[in-house]
Amino acid sequence: MSVTSNQQVINYNAHGKQDRLLLGILLMILGECFFVISGALIKQLASELPLVQIMFFRNSFGLLLVLLVLYQQGFSNLKTSQLTTQILRGLVGVSAMAFMVFSYSQLQLSEATLLKATTPIFIPLIALFVLNERATRSTWLAILLAFLGIIIVISPELSNLKLTIGWLAGICAALLAATAKVLVRKLGRTDSSTTILFYFALIGSLVTLPFTLLQWHTMSQWHWLSVMALSLFATLGQFSLTKAYTIAPAGKIGLYGYSSLPLACVVGWFIWDESISTLLVLGMAMIVLAGVINFKYR
């Protein structure tokens, strides 16, 4: 049977959309893999180096990687019409990183990753206050489910003050990261993703430098290799997720961000013999369900 030229165009376009969606999904999963690896490196380094020193090298090496990209794209991308927002985003972002690094040092890799995975769920709540966007009933339901999931996992550990502080730090990290992402959305109206990454890495390096000098710990060759790998994987993760959202709809690929949860469980069990409890799995399931509601109705 012959196919008309119009039908050929339609079929070709559908195939192209399908390819972009598949590529977006693969980039999402790849980005989350990079983040789990960087989280594992943070957890390992946190027992050997001051946390602020880890943050400094994560930002400074990340800055070098972004400068390499800018060298290819042209340094004209450094121009921004929202310098105040860039600075605010940088300060919020480095605060989120501080809480996140601390949570990785106190909790299991799977638990810290679980808290990090709640960030997209809190974005509509933060957008309500920052961008005055209306929060729907589904938004509040998703947030409620996420908090219930966290409570289910944390409940057996409330008697341990160290773990409780770690959980609170992880929740603060998720809320601050959600705030940073809302600010990124505002910045994205005028600035490129490379520009946003540059200012974040620059501000993060400048803020953590004096504290690093005060708490400096001599680094071995293993430490240098680890912090370089941490920066590389974290930056690749950011670029992968940014690229994924530019080529495919967020509502269709966002849920694949939760692929980090089972991966973190496997990595944590393999390296540190971390337990995978029934409550942890149940809490993860509730947070993923909250994510489904968030992406489907938002």
C-alpha positions as CSV (number, residue, x, y, z in Angstrom):
1,M,0.0,0.0,0.0
2,S,1.4,3.4,-0.9
3,V,1.9,6.1,1.7
4,T,1.2,9.7,1.0
5,S,3.9,12.4,1.6
6,N,1.8,13.8,4.4
7,Q,1.7,10.4,6.2
8,Q,5.4,10.1,5.7
9,V,6.0,13.4,7.4
10,I,3.7,12.5,10.3
11,N,5.3,9.1,10.8
12,Y,8.8,10.7,10.7
13,N,7.9,13.3,13.2
14,A,6.4,10.8,15.6
15,H,9.5,8.7,15.3
16,G,11.6,11.7,16.0
17,K,9.6,12.5,19.2
18,Q,9.9,9.0,20.3
19,D,13.7,9.1,19.9
20,R,13.9,12.3,21.8
21,L,11.8,10.9,24.6
22,L,13.9,7.8,24.8
23,L,17.1,9.9,24.8
24,G,15.6,12.1,27.6
25,I,14.8,9.0,29.7
26,L,18.3,7.6,29.2
27,L,19.9,11.0,30.2
28,M,17.7,11.2,33.3
29,I,18.8,7.7,34.4
30,L,22.4,8.4,33.5
31,G,22.3,11.7,35.4
32,E,20.9,10.0,38.5
33,C,23.6,7.3,38.3
34,F,26.2,10.1,38.3
35,F,24.6,11.6,41.4
36,V,24.6,8.3,43.3
37,I,28.3,7.8,42.5
38,S,29.0,11.4,43.7
39,G,26.9,10.8,46.8
40,A,28.9,7.6,47.6
41,L,32.2,9.6,47.2
42,I,30.9,12.3,49.5
43,K,30.0,9.6,52.1
44,Q,33.4,8.1,51.9
45,L,35.3,11.4,52.0
46,A,33.2,12.7,54.9
47,S,34.8,10.2,57.2
48,E,38.3,11.5,56.3
49,L,38.1,15.2,55.4
50,P,36.3,18.3,56.8
51,L,32.9,18.7,55.0
52,V,33.6,22.2,54.0
53,Q,36.8,21.1,52.3
54,I,34.9,18.5,50.3
55,M,32.4,21.3,49.3
56,F,35.2,23.6,48.2
57,F,36.8,21.1,45.9
58,R,33.5,19.9,44.5
59,N,32.7,23.5,43.6
60,S,36.2,24.6,42.4
61,F,36.8,21.6,40.2
62,G,33.2,22.0,38.9
63,L,34.0,25.6,38.1
64,L,37.0,24.5,36.0
65,L,34.8,22.1,34.1
66,V,32.2,24.8,33.4
67,L,35.0,27.1,32.2
68,L,36.1,24.5,29.7
69,V,32.6,24.4,28.3
70,L,32.5,28.2,28.2
71,Y,35.8,28.2,26.4
72,Q,34.1,26.2,23.7
73,Q,30.8,28.2,23.7
74,G,32.3,31.6,24.2
75,F,32.7,33.7,27.3
76,S,29.9,36.0,26.2
77,N,27.6,33.6,28.0
78,L,28.9,34.9,31.3
79,K,26.7,38.0,30.9
80,T,23.6,38.0,33.0
81,S,20.7,40.4,33.5
82,Q,19.8,38.9,36.9
83,L,23.0,39.2,38.9
84,T,21.1,39.6,42.2
85,T,19.1,36.4,41.6
86,Q,22.3,34.6,40.5
87,I,23.9,35.5,43.8
88,L,20.8,34.5,45.8
89,R,20.6,31.2,43.9
90,G,24.3,30.6,44.6
91,L,23.9,31.2,48.3
92,V,20.8,29.0,48.6
93,G,22.5,26.3,46.5
94,V,25.6,26.2,48.6
95,S,23.5,26.1,51.8
96,A,21.6,23.1,50.3
97,M,24.9,21.4,49.5
98,A,26.1,21.9,53.1
99,F,23.1,20.3,54.5
100,M,23.2,17.5,51.9
101,V,26.9,16.7,52.5
102,F,26.2,16.6,56.2
103,S,23.2,14.2,55.7
104,Y,25.4,11.9,53.6
105,S,28.0,11.8,56.4
106,Q,25.3,10.8,59.0
107,L,22.9,8.5,57.2
108,Q,22.9,5.5,54.9
109,L,23.5,6.3,51.3
110,S,20.0,5.1,50.5
111,E,18.4,7.3,53.2
112,A,20.3,10.4,52.1
113,T,19.4,9.7,48.5
114,L,15.7,9.2,49.6
115,L,15.7,12.7,51.1
116,K,17.3,14.2,48.0
117,A,14.6,12.6,45.9
118,T,11.9,14.6,47.6
119,T,13.2,17.9,46.1
120,P,10.9,17.9,43.0
121,I,7.9,17.3,45.3
122,F,8.6,20.5,47.3
123,I,9.2,22.7,44.3
124,P,5.4,23.6,43.9
125,L,5.3,24.6,47.6
126,I,8.4,26.8,47.2
127,A,7.0,28.3,43.9
128,L,3.9,29.3,45.8
129,F,5.9,31.7,48.0
130,V,8.7,32.7,45.5
131,L,6.7,33.0,42.2
132,N,3.2,33.2,43.7
133,E,2.1,30.1,41.8
134,R,-1.1,28.5,43.1
135,A,-0.7,25.2,44.8
136,T,-3.4,22.6,43.9
137,R,-4.9,19.9,46.1
138,S,-2.8,17.3,44.3
139,T,0.3,19.3,45.3
140,W,-0.6,19.3,49.0
141,L,-1.4,15.5,48.7
142,A,2.0,14.8,47.2
143,I,3.8,16.8,49.9
144,L,1.8,15.0,52.6
145,L,2.6,11.6,51.2
146,A,6.3,12.6,50.9
147,F,6.4,13.6,54.6
148,L,4.6,10.4,55.6
149,G,7.1,8.4,53.7
150,I,10.0,10.2,55.5
151,I,8.3,9.6,58.9
152,I,7.9,5.9,58.2
153,V,11.6,5.5,57.5
154,I,12.8,7.8,60.3
155,S,10.5,6.6,63.1
156,P,12.8,3.7,64.3
157,E,15.7,6.1,64.4
158,L,14.2,9.0,66.4
159,S,15.8,7.8,69.6
160,N,19.3,8.3,68.0
161,L,20.1,12.0,68.2
162,K,22.9,11.8,65.6
163,L,20.6,10.1,63.0
164,T,17.7,12.5,63.8
165,I,20.0,15.5,63.1
166,G,21.1,13.8,59.9
167,W,17.5,13.4,58.8
168,L,16.6,17.0,59.6
169,A,19.7,18.2,57.6
170,G,18.5,16.1,54.7
171,I,15.0,17.6,54.8
172,C,16.5,21.1,55.0
173,A,18.7,20.2,52.0
174,A,15.7,19.1,50.0
175,L,13.7,22.3,50.8
176,L,16.7,24.6,50.0
177,A,17.4,22.6,46.8
178,A,13.8,23.1,45.7
179,T,14.2,26.8,46.4
180,A,17.3,26.9,44.3
181,K,15.5,25.1,41.4
182,V,12.7,27.6,41.5
183,L,15.2,30.4,41.3
184,V,16.9,28.5,38.4
185,R,13.5,28.5,36.6
186,K,13.4,32.3,37.0
187,L,17.0,32.6,35.8
188,G,16.3,30.3,32.8
189,R,14.1,33.0,31.3
190,T,17.1,35.0,30.3
191,D,20.3,33.0,31.1
192,S,21.7,29.7,29.7
193,S,22.2,26.7,31.9
194,T,26.0,27.1,31.5
195,T,25.8,30.6,32.8
196,I,23.7,29.4,35.8
197,L,26.2,26.6,36.6
198,F,29.1,29.0,36.3
199,Y,27.8,31.5,38.9
200,F,26.7,28.6,41.3
201,A,30.2,27.0,41.1
202,L,31.9,30.5,41.5
203,I,29.8,31.5,44.5
204,G,30.2,28.1,46.1
205,S,33.9,28.2,45.7
206,L,34.2,31.7,47.2
207,V,32.0,31.0,50.1
208,T,33.7,27.8,51.2
209,L,37.3,28.9,50.5
210,P,37.9,30.8,53.8
211,F,36.4,28.0,55.9
212,T,38.5,25.4,54.0
213,L,41.7,27.3,54.8
214,L,40.7,27.4,58.5
215,Q,40.0,23.7,58.6
216,W,42.5,22.5,56.1
217,H,43.4,18.8,56.2
218,T,46.3,17.4,54.3
219,M,45.1,15.4,51.4
220,S,46.5,12.1,50.1
221,Q,46.7,11.1,46.4
222,W,43.5,9.1,47.0
223,H,41.7,12.2,48.4
224,W,42.7,14.4,45.4
225,L,41.5,11.7,42.9
226,S,38.3,11.3,44.9
227,V,37.4,15.0,45.0
228,M,38.2,15.3,41.3
229,A,36.0,12.4,40.5
230,L,33.3,13.8,42.8
231,S,33.3,17.1,40.9
232,L,33.3,15.3,37.5
233,F,30.4,13.0,38.3
234,A,28.3,15.8,40.0
235,T,28.9,18.2,37.0
236,L,28.1,15.5,34.5
237,G,24.9,14.7,36.5
238,Q,23.8,18.3,36.3
239,F,24.6,18.6,32.6
240,S,22.8,15.2,31.9
241,L,19.6,16.3,33.7
242,T,19.7,19.8,32.1
243,K,20.0,18.2,28.7
244,A,17.2,15.7,29.4
245,Y,14.8,18.4,30.3
246,T,15.6,20.5,27.1
247,I,14.9,17.6,24.7
248,A,11.9,15.9,26.4
249,P,8.8,17.0,28.4
250,A,9.4,17.1,32.2
251,G,6.1,15.3,32.8
252,K,7.2,12.3,30.8
253,I,10.8,11.9,32.0
254,G,10.8,13.4,35.5
255,L,9.7,10.1,37.3
256,Y,12.8,8.4,36.0
257,G,14.7,10.6,38.4
258,Y,13.6,8.1,41.1
259,S,15.9,5.5,39.5
260,S,18.5,6.7,42.0
261,L,16.6,5.1,44.9
262,P,17.2,1.4,44.0
263,L,20.7,2.2,42.7
264,A,21.6,3.8,46.0
265,C,20.3,0.8,48.0
266,V,22.5,-1.5,45.9
267,V,25.6,0.7,46.2
268,G,25.1,1.2,49.9
269,W,24.6,-2.5,50.5
270,F,27.6,-3.5,48.4
271,I,30.1,-1.0,49.8
272,W,29.0,-0.4,53.4
273,D,26.7,-3.4,54.0
274,E,23.8,-1.1,54.6
275,S,20.5,-2.7,55.5
276,I,17.4,-2.5,53.2
277,S,14.5,-2.6,55.6
278,T,10.8,-3.0,54.9
279,L,10.1,0.5,56.2
280,L,12.8,1.9,53.9
281,V,11.2,0.3,50.9
282,L,7.7,1.4,52.0
283,G,8.9,5.0,52.5
284,M,10.5,5.0,49.1
285,A,7.3,3.7,47.6
286,M,5.3,6.5,49.2
287,I,7.8,9.1,48.0
288,V,7.7,7.7,44.4
289,L,3.8,7.8,44.6
290,A,4.0,11.4,45.7
291,G,6.3,12.0,42.7
292,V,3.8,10.4,40.4
293,I,1.0,12.6,41.7
294,N,3.3,15.7,41.4
295,F,4.3,15.0,37.8
296,K,0.9,13.9,36.6
297,Y,-1.2,16.8,38.0
298,R,1.5,19.6,38.0
